[in-house]
Amino acid sequence: MNRTCQHSGQQWQERVHIVRSQAHAQTLTRHLEERLAKAEAALLALTPAVGRGKRQIKEEAVLQSGAESVLRAYHVEGLLTWTFEQEVVEHIRYQMTAVHRDQGAITAQMATLGWRAYATNAPEQRLSLVQAQILQLLGLPADLYACLTYEIPQTAFPLRK
């Protein structure tokens, strides 16, 4: 995709390539699953069983705030829901009863993983998609290639399927 960009009165052409790395998507999916599991455990740990030295939550607002903090900390907002109940024995206390995964939201989140956009203002003749990807994998900015005096042959690094 080509696009025209403008900033501070200057205008230039950019080429943007959008690709999805299956390996990167799998890594991000594994990390998401790990964060979900940790968040579930942390939510259930907010309301420990009654016992010596176990602080009980006595206000609903405190429980709601704590649960939202856990979801933010693990970057899983909108992916988990929870239920709780109020117990009244000698005092009022709130107990987390269950944590549920919103599978639809999780699936939608996973579909967005692994996508990358490569953008350069170097013309196609000076910097191909393959060469831009090689520079990105090496951690170098793609525009650096336009300044280099040597060429990286496209056949030197074939793309994986």
N, C-alpha and C positions, 0 to 999 in steps of 0.2 A: 504494500500500500504506500502510495506517495502522498505527502501532504505539504502544504505551505505553512510556514510558521512565521510569526511576527513578534518582536519584542523590542522595546525602546526604539522604535522607528526603523529597525532593521528587519529584513525579510530574507528567508532562505527556504530551500527545498529539503525535505527529509524523506528518507525511505524507512519504513517501519515494517519489520517482520515479526509476526506473532507465532510462536511455536510452543508446543507442549512437550515437556520432557517426562516420559513415563517413569524413569528412575527417580526424578525429583518429586513427582506426584506421589510415588509410593513412599518415599521418605517422609514427606509432609503428612501423608495419611497415617503413617505409623506414629508420628509425633502427635497428631490430633488424637488418636486413640489413647496414647499415654496420658495426655492432658485430661481427657474425659474421665479416665479411670481415677486419676489423682483427684480431680474435682469431685467426683462421686464420693470418694473416701473422705475428703475434707468436709463435704456437706454433712455426711452422716456423723462425723466427729464433732460437729458444732454442738450436738446435744448428746453428751455421753450418758450412759446409764447412771442412775443414782448410786452414789457411793462416797466414801470418805475422800475428801479433796477434789471432788468432781464438781466444777462450777456449773450450775444449772441456769438456763436462760428463763427469766421470769416475765419478759415483755416481748410481745409479738414483733414490735418494731426493731428490737435488737436482733432477733432471729432473721427477719427479712434483710436487714442491713448486712448482717454477717454472711448470709447466703449470697447476696449480690456481690459482696467483696470477694468471695471465693470464686464466683464465676468470672469476675473481671481479672483476678490474679492469674487464672489459668486460661484466659482468652477463649472461653466457651459460652459467652452470653448468647442466649437464644437456642442453645443446643441441649440444655438440661432443664427439666422442671422438677419441682419437689413438692412434697406434701408434708404437713405437720399437724399435730393435734395438741390441744390444750389439756393438760392433766391437772386435776385439782384433787390433792390428797390433803396434806396439811397446808401447803402453799400452792400457788399457781406456778406451773412450769410448762414449757413448750418442748415437745419431743418431735424430732424429725422422723417421719414414719417411712418415707420412701423417696428415692430419686429415680427419675425416669429419663431415658434418652429420647429426644425428639428425632426419630430416625429420618423423617422427611427433611428436617433442617440440616442434619448431619450429612445426608446424601447430597443435598444441594451445596453444602460447604465443600465436600470432597470433589465435586465436579469442577470447582474453581481452582483446585490445587495443581501446581506444576506448570502453569502458563507463564511465559515470559515474553516481553516485547523488546526487540533489538531495534534501536533507532540510530541512524547515522546521516550526516549530510554529505558524506563522501559519495561521489558518483559510482554507479555500478561497475564502470571500467576500472576504477581504482580499488574498490572494496566490495567483494561479493558477499553473499549471505554466509557462505561457508567460512570465509576469512574473518568476517565479523564475529561469528560464533567461536572460532578458535581464539581470537583475542579476548572474548568475554570469558571463556573457560580458563585462560591464563591470568585473568584478573586485570587485563589492560583495557583502557577505553578504546572503543572502535575507531574514534577519530585520530588516535595516535598513528594508526596504520597509514593514513593519508600523508603523514610527515616522514614515514620511513622511505629509504631509498631502494630497498630490495623488495621483491615480491614473494609471497608465500604461495607455492603452487597449490591449486585446489585439489589435486589428486594426492597430495602428500598426506592429507587427513580426511579420508572418506567418512561420510556421515554414517552412523549406525542406524540400523532399521529398528 
